[in-house]
Amino acid sequence: MIRRRRRSGVHAVTIGALPRGEALAPSFASAAETCLDDVFGYLLYLTKDRPLAEDLTGATFETALRRWRRFDPRRGTARAWLLAIARSTALDWFRADARRRRREARVGVAEL
């Protein structure tokens, strides 16, 4: 028996009739559709920059689509998995931006 209830914009699935240790894996399209706003909101919170959050959201879902076969619903929800990818994507961007700024500062000082 599977019952669905709506919780904070994401469908939570209660699983009663599945063999122990098994869980339903949502399709990528359904996971992306239900979690898009959560991922974007999280990235907007981290970056405080709407256009950047939009770009990072796209990069997050691109990465998630390439890695979808690795998603294991027994280890956590699709939402948690997508938010972890979003965090990693944002941290990668912050690190790259910091390297770019340091490089520009060195070049700017050398030109003076």
N, CA and C atoms as a LAMMPS dump frame, in Angstrom:
ITEM: TIMESTEP
0
ITEM: NUMBER OF ATOMS
336
ITEM: BOX BOUNDS ff ff ff
-5.0000000000000000e+02 5.0000000000000000e+02
-5.0000000000000000e+02 5.0000000000000000e+02
-5.0000000000000000e+02 5.0000000000000000e+02
ITEM: ATOMS id mol type element x y z
1 1 1 N 0.848 -1.168 0
2 1 2 C 0 0 0
3 1 3 C 0.894 1.232 0
4 2 1 N 0.617 2.139 -0.91
5 2 2 C 1.383 3.375 -1.013
6 2 3 C 0.426 4.539 -0.823
7 3 1 N 0.736 5.382 0.137
8 3 2 C -0.068 6.584 0.358
9 3 3 C 0.808 7.785 0.098
10 4 1 N 0.241 8.769 -0.55
11 4 2 C 0.988 9.999 -0.823
12 4 3 C 0.385 11.124 -0.001
13 5 1 N 1.253 11.923 0.566
14 5 2 C 0.791 13.127 1.246
15 5 3 C 1.697 14.262 0.812
16 6 1 N 1.145 15.433 0.78
17 6 2 C 1.894 16.605 0.336
18 6 3 C 2.547 17.238 1.556
19 7 1 N 3.862 17.437 1.498
20 7 2 C 4.577 18.066 2.605
21 7 3 C 5.566 19.06 2.025
22 8 1 N 5.387 20.306 2.347
23 8 2 C 6.27 21.405 1.936
24 8 3 C 6.576 21.39 0.443
25 9 1 N 5.54 21.192 -0.361
26 9 2 C 5.704 21.269 -1.799
27 9 3 C 6.286 20.026 -2.444
28 10 1 N 6.57 18.995 -1.674
29 10 2 C 7.15 17.777 -2.229
30 10 3 C 6.286 16.603 -1.802
31 11 1 N 6.064 15.673 -2.715
32 11 2 C 5.292 14.49 -2.366
33 11 3 C 6.141 13.565 -1.51
34 12 1 N 5.647 13.244 -0.349
35 12 2 C 6.304 12.246 0.483
36 12 3 C 5.562 10.94 0.26
37 13 1 N 6.279 9.868 0.098
38 13 2 C 5.658 8.584 -0.187
39 13 3 C 5.811 7.699 1.031
40 14 1 N 4.684 7.165 1.512
41 14 2 C 4.695 6.206 2.594
42 14 3 C 4.591 4.831 1.97
43 15 1 N 5.527 3.986 2.249
44 15 2 C 5.59 2.691 1.595
45 15 3 C 5.248 1.616 2.606
46 16 1 N 4.215 0.839 2.28
47 16 2 C 3.8 -0.203 3.193
48 16 3 C 3.899 -1.596 2.606
49 17 1 N 3.708 -1.772 1.296
50 17 2 C 3.635 -3.101 0.714
51 17 3 C 4.895 -3.501 -0.047
52 18 1 N 5.914 -2.707 -0.006
53 18 2 C 7.14 -3.057 -0.712
54 18 3 C 7.991 -3.968 0.159
55 19 1 N 8.763 -4.854 -0.469
56 19 2 C 9.675 -5.687 0.315
57 19 3 C 10.639 -4.806 1.104
58 20 1 N 11.071 -5.306 2.227
59 20 2 C 11.956 -4.528 3.09
60 20 3 C 13.231 -4.123 2.344
61 21 1 N 13.621 -2.875 2.513
62 21 2 C 14.83 -2.374 1.887
63 21 3 C 14.621 -1.813 0.501
64 22 1 N 13.422 -1.947 -0.048
65 22 2 C 13.157 -1.402 -1.373
66 22 3 C 12.374 -0.113 -1.245
67 23 1 N 12.594 0.772 -2.169
68 23 2 C 11.864 2.036 -2.206
69 23 3 C 11.571 2.37 -3.66
70 24 1 N 10.575 3.179 -3.849
71 24 2 C 10.223 3.596 -5.2
72 24 3 C 11.174 4.683 -5.668
73 25 1 N 11.719 4.52 -6.844
74 25 2 C 12.573 5.549 -7.427
75 25 3 C 11.716 6.398 -8.355
76 26 1 N 11.596 7.684 -8.075
77 26 2 C 10.814 8.534 -8.977
78 26 3 C 11.571 8.718 -10.288
79 27 1 N 10.855 9.089 -11.322
80 27 2 C 11.542 9.405 -12.576
81 27 3 C 12.271 10.732 -12.388
82 28 1 N 13.275 10.954 -13.216
83 28 2 C 14.004 12.212 -13.108
84 28 3 C 13.074 13.389 -13.354
85 29 1 N 12.197 13.257 -14.345
86 29 2 C 11.286 14.36 -14.679
87 29 3 C 10.39 14.712 -13.5
88 30 1 N 9.846 13.711 -12.821
89 30 2 C 8.962 14.02 -11.691
90 30 3 C 9.747 14.603 -10.52
91 31 1 N 10.947 14.088 -10.274
92 31 2 C 11.775 14.637 -9.192
93 31 3 C 12.168 16.074 -9.498
94 32 1 N 12.539 16.33 -10.744
95 32 2 C 12.932 17.687 -11.134
96 32 3 C 11.758 18.645 -11.007
97 33 1 N 10.592 18.198 -11.435
98 33 2 C 9.414 19.071 -11.378
99 33 3 C 9.027 19.401 -9.944
100 34 1 N 9.056 18.417 -9.062
101 34 2 C 8.631 18.673 -7.686
102 34 3 C 9.681 19.417 -6.865
103 35 1 N 10.947 19.306 -7.241
104 35 2 C 12.02 19.893 -6.431
105 35 3 C 12.627 21.157 -7.022
106 36 1 N 12.183 21.569 -8.192
107 36 2 C 12.783 22.725 -8.861
108 36 3 C 12.754 23.97 -7.978
109 37 1 N 11.612 24.286 -7.407
110 37 2 C 11.499 25.492 -6.576
111 37 3 C 12.371 25.404 -5.328
112 38 1 N 12.458 24.214 -4.736
113 38 2 C 13.3 24.048 -3.544
114 38 3 C 14.776 24.255 -3.879
115 39 1 N 15.213 23.685 -4.991
116 39 2 C 16.612 23.829 -5.399
117 39 3 C 16.918 25.291 -5.719
118 40 1 N 16.038 25.933 -6.485
119 40 2 C 16.257 27.341 -6.825
120 40 3 C 16.263 28.205 -5.563
121 41 1 N 15.319 27.985 -4.665
122 41 2 C 15.261 28.759 -3.425
123 41 3 C 16.511 28.589 -2.581
124 42 1 N 17.01 27.379 -2.507
125 42 2 C 18.229 27.109 -1.746
126 42 3 C 19.425 27.835 -2.361
127 43 1 N 19.534 27.766 -3.684
128 43 2 C 20.648 28.437 -4.352
129 43 3 C 20.518 29.954 -4.269
130 44 1 N 19.304 30.46 -4.314
131 44 2 C 19.091 31.9 -4.151
132 44 3 C 19.508 32.33 -2.746
133 45 1 N 19.194 31.519 -1.75
134 45 2 C 19.6 31.793 -0.373
135 45 3 C 21.133 31.817 -0.255
136 46 1 N 21.794 30.854 -0.899
137 46 2 C 23.256 30.783 -0.81
138 46 3 C 23.952 31.922 -1.541
139 47 1 N 23.427 32.304 -2.708
140 47 2 C 24.124 33.271 -3.555
141 47 3 C 23.644 34.703 -3.392
142 48 1 N 22.403 34.877 -2.984
143 48 2 C 21.784 36.215 -2.883
144 48 3 C 21.787 36.931 -4.237
145 49 1 N 21.777 36.167 -5.316
146 49 2 C 21.87 36.712 -6.669
147 49 3 C 20.975 35.869 -7.583
148 50 1 N 19.837 36.445 -8.005
149 50 2 C 18.853 35.695 -8.781
150 50 3 C 19.41 35.129 -10.089
151 51 1 N 20.064 35.939 -10.935
152 51 2 C 20.592 35.358 -12.182
153 51 3 C 21.61 34.235 -11.936
154 52 1 N 22.465 34.407 -10.938
155 52 2 C 23.431 33.36 -10.617
156 52 3 C 22.714 32.11 -10.114
157 53 1 N 21.707 32.29 -9.26
158 53 2 C 20.943 31.145 -8.758
159 53 3 C 20.262 30.401 -9.904
160 54 1 N 19.759 31.134 -10.893
161 54 2 C 19.14 30.489 -12.056
162 54 3 C 20.171 29.667 -12.823
163 55 1 N 21.355 30.229 -13.037
164 55 2 C 22.416 29.5 -13.742
165 55 3 C 22.841 28.251 -12.972
166 56 1 N 23.005 28.394 -11.669
167 56 2 C 23.424 27.254 -10.854
168 56 3 C 22.33 26.195 -10.765
169 57 1 N 21.064 26.618 -10.804
170 57 2 C 19.962 25.653 -10.819
171 57 3 C 20.027 24.816 -12.091
172 58 1 N 20.251 25.472 -13.215
173 58 2 C 20.398 24.737 -14.469
174 58 3 C 21.565 23.769 -14.428
175 59 1 N 22.693 24.224 -13.887
176 59 2 C 23.87 23.359 -13.777
177 59 3 C 23.602 22.186 -12.836
178 60 1 N 22.849 22.439 -11.767
179 60 2 C 22.504 21.38 -10.821
180 60 3 C 21.697 20.291 -11.501
181 61 1 N 20.665 20.689 -12.244
182 61 2 C 19.816 19.687 -12.882
183 61 3 C 20.528 19.002 -14.046
184 62 1 N 21.449 19.683 -14.687
185 62 2 C 22.254 19.035 -15.728
186 62 3 C 23.116 17.934 -15.106
187 63 1 N 23.766 18.253 -14
188 63 2 C 24.58 17.263 -13.296
189 63 3 C 23.717 16.115 -12.796
190 64 1 N 22.562 16.444 -12.225
191 64 2 C 21.67 15.413 -11.691
192 64 3 C 21.184 14.476 -12.794
193 65 1 N 20.874 15.017 -13.955
194 65 2 C 20.421 14.174 -15.062
195 65 3 C 21.529 13.207 -15.481
196 66 1 N 22.762 13.693 -15.563
197 66 2 C 23.876 12.821 -15.935
198 66 3 C 24.122 11.744 -14.884
199 67 1 N 23.849 12.053 -13.625
200 67 2 C 24.118 11.11 -12.529
201 67 3 C 22.87 10.377 -12.038
202 68 1 N 21.753 10.486 -12.716
203 68 2 C 20.487 9.956 -12.201
204 68 3 C 20.565 8.466 -11.884
205 69 1 N 21.339 7.708 -12.647
206 69 2 C 21.437 6.263 -12.385
207 69 3 C 22.059 5.98 -11.021
208 70 1 N 22.785 6.932 -10.483
209 70 2 C 23.414 6.75 -9.167
210 70 3 C 22.458 7.011 -8.004
211 71 1 N 21.322 7.649 -8.276
212 71 2 C 20.38 7.967 -7.2
213 71 3 C 19.819 6.676 -6.613
214 72 1 N 19.873 6.552 -5.299
215 72 2 C 19.359 5.382 -4.592
216 72 3 C 18.302 5.847 -3.599
217 73 1 N 17.015 5.564 -3.866
218 73 2 C 15.957 6.041 -2.973
219 73 3 C 16.018 5.431 -1.578
220 74 1 N 16.775 4.35 -1.395
221 74 2 C 16.91 3.768 -0.053
222 74 3 C 17.811 4.619 0.833
223 75 1 N 18.667 5.437 0.208
224 75 2 C 19.61 6.262 0.972
225 75 3 C 19.059 7.636 1.31
226 76 1 N 17.986 8.046 0.65
227 76 2 C 17.417 9.364 0.914
228 76 3 C 16.455 9.761 -0.183
229 77 1 N 15.849 10.9 -0.004
230 77 2 C 14.865 11.377 -0.976
231 77 3 C 15.558 12.029 -2.168
232 78 1 N 14.825 12.136 -3.251
233 78 2 C 15.345 12.825 -4.435
234 78 3 C 15.624 14.285 -4.094
235 79 1 N 14.781 14.875 -3.26
236 79 2 C 14.966 16.275 -2.859
237 79 3 C 16.304 16.462 -2.147
238 80 1 N 16.599 15.599 -1.192
239 80 2 C 17.864 15.699 -0.457
240 80 3 C 19.049 15.492 -1.396
241 81 1 N 18.919 14.547 -2.309
242 81 2 C 19.989 14.268 -3.271
243 81 3 C 20.222 15.477 -4.168
244 82 1 N 19.137 16.077 -4.665
245 82 2 C 19.254 17.25 -5.536
246 82 3 C 19.828 18.45 -4.782
247 83 1 N 19.424 18.637 -3.53
248 83 2 C 19.965 19.751 -2.745
249 83 3 C 21.453 19.559 -2.454
250 84 1 N 21.882 18.322 -2.283
251 84 2 C 23.315 18.063 -2.087
252 84 3 C 24.098 18.415 -3.351
253 85 1 N 23.543 18.075 -4.503
254 85 2 C 24.193 18.438 -5.766
255 85 3 C 24.206 19.957 -5.919
256 86 1 N 23.113 20.617 -5.54
257 86 2 C 23.046 22.083 -5.621
258 86 3 C 24.116 22.716 -4.736
259 87 1 N 24.282 22.204 -3.544
260 87 2 C 25.301 22.734 -2.629
261 87 3 C 26.694 22.568 -3.224
262 88 1 N 26.963 21.396 -3.756
263 88 2 C 28.259 21.136 -4.368
264 88 3 C 28.499 22.05 -5.566
265 89 1 N 27.475 22.25 -6.374
266 89 2 C 27.577 23.131 -7.538
267 89 3 C 27.874 24.563 -7.101
268 90 1 N 27.182 25.033 -6.071
269 90 2 C 27.403 26.396 -5.574
270 90 3 C 28.807 26.545 -4.99
271 91 1 N 29.241 25.567 -4.207
272 91 2 C 30.586 25.644 -3.629
273 91 3 C 31.656 25.64 -4.713
274 92 1 N 31.46 24.838 -5.752
275 92 2 C 32.406 24.848 -6.875
276 92 3 C 32.466 26.237 -7.51
277 93 1 N 31.306 26.867 -7.682
278 93 2 C 31.275 28.197 -8.282
279 93 3 C 31.98 29.216 -7.382
280 94 1 N 31.708 29.156 -6.064
281 94 2 C 32.351 30.089 -5.129
282 94 3 C 33.873 29.927 -5.159
283 95 1 N 34.345 28.686 -5.195
284 95 2 C 35.796 28.446 -5.243
285 95 3 C 36.4 28.989 -6.538
286 96 1 N 35.738 28.716 -7.656
287 96 2 C 36.239 29.205 -8.949
288 96 3 C 36.237 30.728 -8.984
289 97 1 N 35.205 31.344 -8.42
290 97 2 C 35.133 32.808 -8.383
291 97 3 C 36.256 33.385 -7.521
292 98 1 N 36.541 32.74 -6.392
293 98 2 C 37.629 33.21 -5.526
294 98 3 C 38.976 33.104 -6.249
295 99 1 N 39.187 31.994 -6.98
296 99 2 C 40.435 31.856 -7.748
297 99 3 C 40.531 32.934 -8.82
298 100 1 N 39.424 33.192 -9.496
299 100 2 C 39.414 34.222 -10.546
300 100 3 C 39.746 35.588 -9.953
301 101 1 N 39.157 35.919 -8.806
302 101 2 C 39.416 37.213 -8.168
303 101 3 C 40.881 37.346 -7.74
304 102 1 N 41.445 36.27 -7.188
305 102 2 C 42.861 36.313 -6.792
306 102 3 C 43.754 36.497 -8.015
307 103 1 N 43.431 35.8 -9.077
308 103 2 C 44.214 35.915 -10.313
309 103 3 C 44.126 37.332 -10.867
310 104 1 N 42.916 37.902 -10.884
311 104 2 C 42.746 39.276 -11.371
312 104 3 C 43.473 40.273 -10.484
313 105 1 N 43.47 40.042 -9.178
314 105 2 C 44.163 40.949 -8.258
315 105 3 C 45.672 40.905 -8.497
316 106 1 N 46.224 39.714 -8.738
317 106 2 C 47.666 39.599 -9.014
318 106 3 C 48.029 40.305 -10.309
319 107 1 N 47.235 40.117 -11.328
320 107 2 C 47.502 40.748 -12.619
321 107 3 C 47.335 42.257 -12.498
322 108 1 N 46.322 42.699 -11.775
323 108 2 C 46.089 44.134 -11.587
324 108 3 C 47.223 44.799 -10.842
325 109 1 N 47.775 44.159 -9.829
326 109 2 C 48.894 44.699 -9.065
327 109 3 C 50.146 44.713 -9.932
328 110 1 N 50.358 43.697 -10.732
329 110 2 C 51.546 43.619 -11.581
330 110 3 C 51.53 44.699 -12.658
331 111 1 N 50.357 45.112 -13.12
332 111 2 C 50.257 46.126 -14.164
333 111 3 C 50.552 47.521 -13.64
334 112 1 N 50.384 47.765 -12.355
335 112 2 C 50.645 49.086 -11.787
336 112 3 C 52.108 49.295 -11.754
